[in-house]
Amino acid sequence: MSDFIVRTPEQLPAMLQAFRKQAGLTQEEAAVRLGVTQQTMSALERNAERVSAARLMKLLSLLGVDLVLRKGDVPSQSQAGGPKPPFQW
């Protein structure tokens, strides 16, 4: 199992396309399984940063990809130049 770190939304399209191809699916086949058109699947891959979380989760599940959230290193207050704001939803 390999980890693929995504730090920017612009990284998603290439990763989703690679995962789809690795799963042996064409856009048309993936679209049918998602219940969307091939054009929608194409747009989803091109504009992955604009996809709803629900649709992204469904696609990742279809592709056999787990979404793992891992806390990375956060600069300390002295490194960041000031107090860190409290966590908010």
Phi and psi in degrees as GROMACS dihedral restraints (atoms count N, CA, C in turn):
[ dihedral_restraints ]
;  ai    aj    ak    al  type     phi  dphi    fc
    3     4     5     6     1  -114.4    20    10
    4     5     6     7     1   148.8    20    10
    6     7     8     9     1   -99.2    20    10
    7     8     9    10     1   139.9    20    10
    9    10    11    12     1  -125.3    20    10
   10    11    12    13     1   114.7    20    10
   12    13    14    15     1   -89.9    20    10
   13    14    15    16     1   127.3    20    10
   15    16    17    18     1  -110.8    20    10
   16    17    18    19     1   118.8    20    10
   18    19    20    21     1  -110.5    20    10
   19    20    21    22     1   -17.3    20    10
   21    22    23    24     1  -135.6    20    10
   22    23    24    25     1   150.3    20    10
   24    25    26    27     1   -60.6    20    10
   25    26    27    28     1   -28.7    20    10
   27    28    29    30     1   -67.5    20    10
   28    29    30    31     1   -15.7    20    10
   30    31    32    33     1   -79.8    20    10
   31    32    33    34     1   -20.7    20    10
   33    34    35    36     1   -62.6    20    10
   34    35    36    37     1   -47.1    20    10
   36    37    38    39     1   -54.2    20    10
   37    38    39    40     1   -48.7    20    10
   39    40    41    42     1   -64.4    20    10
   40    41    42    43     1   -38.2    20    10
   42    43    44    45     1   -67.8    20    10
   43    44    45    46     1   -43.6    20    10
   45    46    47    48     1   -63.1    20    10
   46    47    48    49     1   -42.4    20    10
   48    49    50    51     1   -62.8    20    10
   49    50    51    52     1   -43.4    20    10
   51    52    53    54     1   -63.2    20    10
   52    53    54    55     1   -43.0    20    10
   54    55    56    57     1   -63.6    20    10
   55    56    57    58     1   -39.8    20    10
   57    58    59    60     1   -62.2    20    10
   58    59    60    61     1   -46.4    20    10
   60    61    62    63     1   -64.9    20    10
   61    62    63    64     1   -39.0    20    10
   63    64    65    66     1   -63.3    20    10
   64    65    66    67     1   -32.0    20    10
   66    67    68    69     1   -77.5    20    10
   67    68    69    70     1    -4.9    20    10
   69    70    71    72     1    76.2    20    10
   70    71    72    73     1    27.0    20    10
   72    73    74    75     1  -110.7    20    10
   73    74    75    76     1   139.5    20    10
   75    76    77    78     1   -82.2    20    10
   76    77    78    79     1   168.4    20    10
   78    79    80    81     1   -59.2    20    10
   79    80    81    82     1   -40.8    20    10
   81    82    83    84     1   -61.8    20    10
   82    83    84    85     1   -45.5    20    10
   84    85    86    87     1   -64.7    20    10
   85    86    87    88     1   -43.3    20    10
   87    88    89    90     1   -63.8    20    10
   88    89    90    91     1   -40.1    20    10
   90    91    92    93     1   -60.9    20    10
   91    92    93    94     1   -45.5    20    10
   93    94    95    96     1   -59.7    20    10
   94    95    96    97     1   -44.4    20    10
   96    97    98    99     1   -67.1    20    10
   97    98    99   100     1   -29.9    20    10
   99   100   101   102     1   -83.7    20    10
  100   101   102   103     1   -16.0    20    10
  102   103   104   105     1    80.8    20    10
  103   104   105   106     1    31.0    20    10
  105   106   107   108     1  -128.4    20    10
  106   107   108   109     1   173.0    20    10
  108   109   110   111     1   -81.0    20    10
  109   110   111   112     1   164.6    20    10
  111   112   113   114     1   -62.7    20    10
  112   113   114   115     1   -35.8    20    10
  114   115   116   117     1   -64.1    20    10
  115   116   117   118     1   -39.6    20    10
  117   118   119   120     1   -66.1    20    10
  118   119   120   121     1   -39.5    20    10
  120   121   122   123     1   -63.7    20    10
  121   122   123   124     1   -42.2    20    10
  123   124   125   126     1   -61.4    20    10
  124   125   126   127     1   -45.7    20    10
  126   127   128   129     1   -64.1    20    10
  127   128   129   130     1   -37.0    20    10
  129   130   131   132     1   -61.8    20    10
  130   131   132   133     1   -44.1    20    10
  132   133   134   135     1   -68.2    20    10
  133   134   135   136     1   -39.2    20    10
  135   136   137   138     1   -71.7    20    10
  136   137   138   139     1   -33.8    20    10
  138   139   140   141     1  -122.5    20    10
  139   140   141   142     1    45.5    20    10
  141   142   143   144     1   -58.2    20    10
  142   143   144   145     1   -28.2    20    10
  144   145   146   147     1   -68.7    20    10
  145   146   147   148     1   -12.8    20    10
  147   148   149   150     1  -104.9    20    10
  148   149   150   151     1     4.1    20    10
  150   151   152   153     1   -79.2    20    10
  151   152   153   154     1   143.1    20    10
  153   154   155   156     1   -64.9    20    10
  154   155   156   157     1   153.3    20    10
  156   157   158   159     1   -59.6    20    10
  157   158   159   160     1   -39.0    20    10
  159   160   161   162     1   -63.2    20    10
  160   161   162   163     1   -44.8    20    10
  162   163   164   165     1   -68.8    20    10
  163   164   165   166     1   -38.8    20    10
  165   166   167   168     1   -62.3    20    10
  166   167   168   169     1   -43.7    20    10
  168   169   170   171     1   -62.6    20    10
  169   170   171   172     1   -40.4    20    10
  171   172   173   174     1   -64.2    20    10
  172   173   174   175     1   -42.6    20    10
  174   175   176   177     1   -65.1    20    10
  175   176   177   178     1   -45.7    20    10
  177   178   179   180     1   -59.7    20    10
  178   179   180   181     1   -40.7    20    10
  180   181   182   183     1   -61.7    20    10
  181   182   183   184     1   -44.9    20    10
  183   184   185   186     1   -58.7    20    10
  184   185   186   187     1   -37.4    20    10
  186   187   188   189     1   -86.0    20    10
  187   188   189   190     1    -2.7    20    10
  189   190   191   192     1    73.2    20    10
  190   191   192   193     1    31.1    20    10
  192   193   194   195     1  -109.9    20    10
  193   194   195   196     1   130.7    20    10
  195   196   197   198     1   -90.8    20    10
  196   197   198   199     1   141.8    20    10
  198   199   200   201     1   -98.9    20    10
  199   200   201   202     1   117.5    20    10
  201   202   203   204     1  -118.6    20    10
  202   203   204   205     1   126.8    20    10
  204   205   206   207     1  -102.9    20    10
  205   206   207   208     1   122.8    20    10
  207   208   209   210     1  -128.6    20    10
  208   209   210   211     1   130.7    20    10
  210   211   212   213     1   -70.2    20    10
  211   212   213   214     1   124.1    20    10
  213   214   215   216     1   -90.8    20    10
  214   215   216   217     1  -177.6    20    10
  216   217   218   219     1   -70.0    20    10
  217   218   219   220     1   134.6    20    10
  219   220   221   222     1  -116.8    20    10
  220   221   222   223     1   130.2    20    10
  222   223   224   225     1   -58.2    20    10
  223   224   225   226     1   144.3    20    10
  225   226   227   228     1   -69.7    20    10
  226   227   228   229     1   167.7    20    10
  228   229   230   231     1   -59.2    20    10
  229   230   231   232     1   -38.6    20    10
  231   232   233   234     1   -69.8    20    10
  232   233   234   235     1   -33.0    20    10
  234   235   236   237     1   -74.8    20    10
  235   236   237   238     1   -34.5    20    10
  237   238   239   240     1   -82.6    20    10
  238   239   240   241     1   -11.8    20    10
  240   241   242   243     1    86.5    20    10
  241   242   243   244     1    23.2    20    10
  243   244   245   246     1   163.3    20    10
  244   245   246   247     1   178.2    20    10
  246   247   248   249     1   -66.6    20    10
  247   248   249   250     1   148.2    20    10
  249   250   251   252     1   -86.8    20    10
  250   251   252   253     1   132.3    20    10
  252   253   254   255     1   -67.6    20    10
  253   254   255   256     1   151.6    20    10
  255   256   257   258     1   -66.2    20    10
  256   257   258   259     1   152.7    20    10
  258   259   260   261     1   -65.0    20    10
  259   260   261   262     1   131.9    20    10
  261   262   263   264     1  -136.7    20    10
  262   263   264   265     1   148.3    20    10
